[in-house]
């Protein structure tokens, strides 16, 4: 161990991964002990879905520095493409392999959409970019709601009108039924798979950010003109980061699709509400902090559900928690107070003797 | 042949001719000064040289290659690096990372090398670290390598900006008012730094400066710009004693 130098960033990442693993172990133990209610177990997979999407969005907002309100659209693309894939090859490929391929398909198709949308959209900045990404997200959702795909003995039929115009033989089966979506996607997403994907995405984002490409991306965020004058092709790196970000959100979508029997695209799951929810997770968790994003998503996602017993008061409490988190994370006065009382990130680490360990390792 | 040859360069913003028929020849190894009163168009010239503005007419040749109207990042790749009047660092990145961004086009590997952490990634990162530290050592910033760029003192920020520009291995370094906002001590330090990088890298430098002590102290040749046009060009001592120049600066 003595020759291995673990730098600060790697250490941060390992801590984040450790938190994820501990959280997983904790939930699993509770579940084995039978202490989890059916309601709560049902929340676990969606929670990993939103964590994934929020990690993807944080790459875009935190590291690229561009505000996207269209990430629910990429989730939607990932969900539908993978679900279609799983439906089409339902009997042709063994379950486990098919799910792996579905993950790849969902991620890659979302990346393709991310790439295509990034080309025109990333010419814009700030609010304008946010508005246009919001529009693209809605367009994706609405187009998907007009698609009809069916299959019979002759092969595939496609329409953008209704099921009747698919002109299928009597044995035909409708796979994608417009606004009614896809019914019967194999339910293969589990909490374990979700956690594994989160770990995978954390490692990918971490490796990406701490590399030549990632440095170029953060340099563009910090100062676009300076980045250009030292030879960085702005457009290229913006597109790369946005594409990767869309791909990760797409993976979240795959998980989402394979957790539900019937997949539909509504305002609630893939609309702007979801995009804004994701943004709330990212902003309150800390822009550019993956660990914060995960923690904020867990708390903010689980909270309204856990407070369900309080009926009408739950949204009131939820909003108070939102405000409290915001103040704790961002208010300058509280930041200073945390530093003085040793409650900021750096001093907490010293208390836990991480600093000492680093010296020993070196 | 000159390293930088600027021919009849002009730019207009709407009806305003900000720079009109600007000519400049810089030989390899020169330390050249561009001076003139406020609003004369000096920074506009720099912005055209570095590709931030596209000239309305005229040509820029670097080492005989026409770079007029090229993209900013391509102009840097052809060999011009610059600093800014109001320092532009990557503030939320460490000092070391700032320089490593400058090495972007020198040591290359793909994004997938990074994501998969291939041996190439480790090899190239190691080379980058070594090269970046070497540069920081020249500028005396090696002790600050893990500091955030925004928390460096002003003078060091300027040095870091120059170090970052030097990391791109330019043929021509252009400095926009490097001594702006500096106290006399920092200015003296900056003059040492400039002398040092000329010695270490043998680089050609073009700078804009208002601090006449600095200009007279280090520049060998000067061009004086006034109202977007060249007033006079030549050896520093001759130019500075030119009555026209004194008039432009101080009025009659």
Interface residues (C-beta under 8 A of the other chain):
Chain A: X8 X204 X207 X208 X210 X211 X212 X213 X214 X215 X216 X218 X219 X221 X222 X223 X225 X226 X227 X228 X229 X230 X231 X232 X233 X234 X240 X288
Chain B: X50 X51 X52 X71 X72 X73 X74 X76 X77 X81 X82 X84 X88 X89 X90 X91 X92 X93 X97 X100 X101 X102 X104 X105 X107 X108 X109 X111 X113 X114 X115 X116 X117 X121 X124 X125 X128 X146 X164 X165 X167 X168
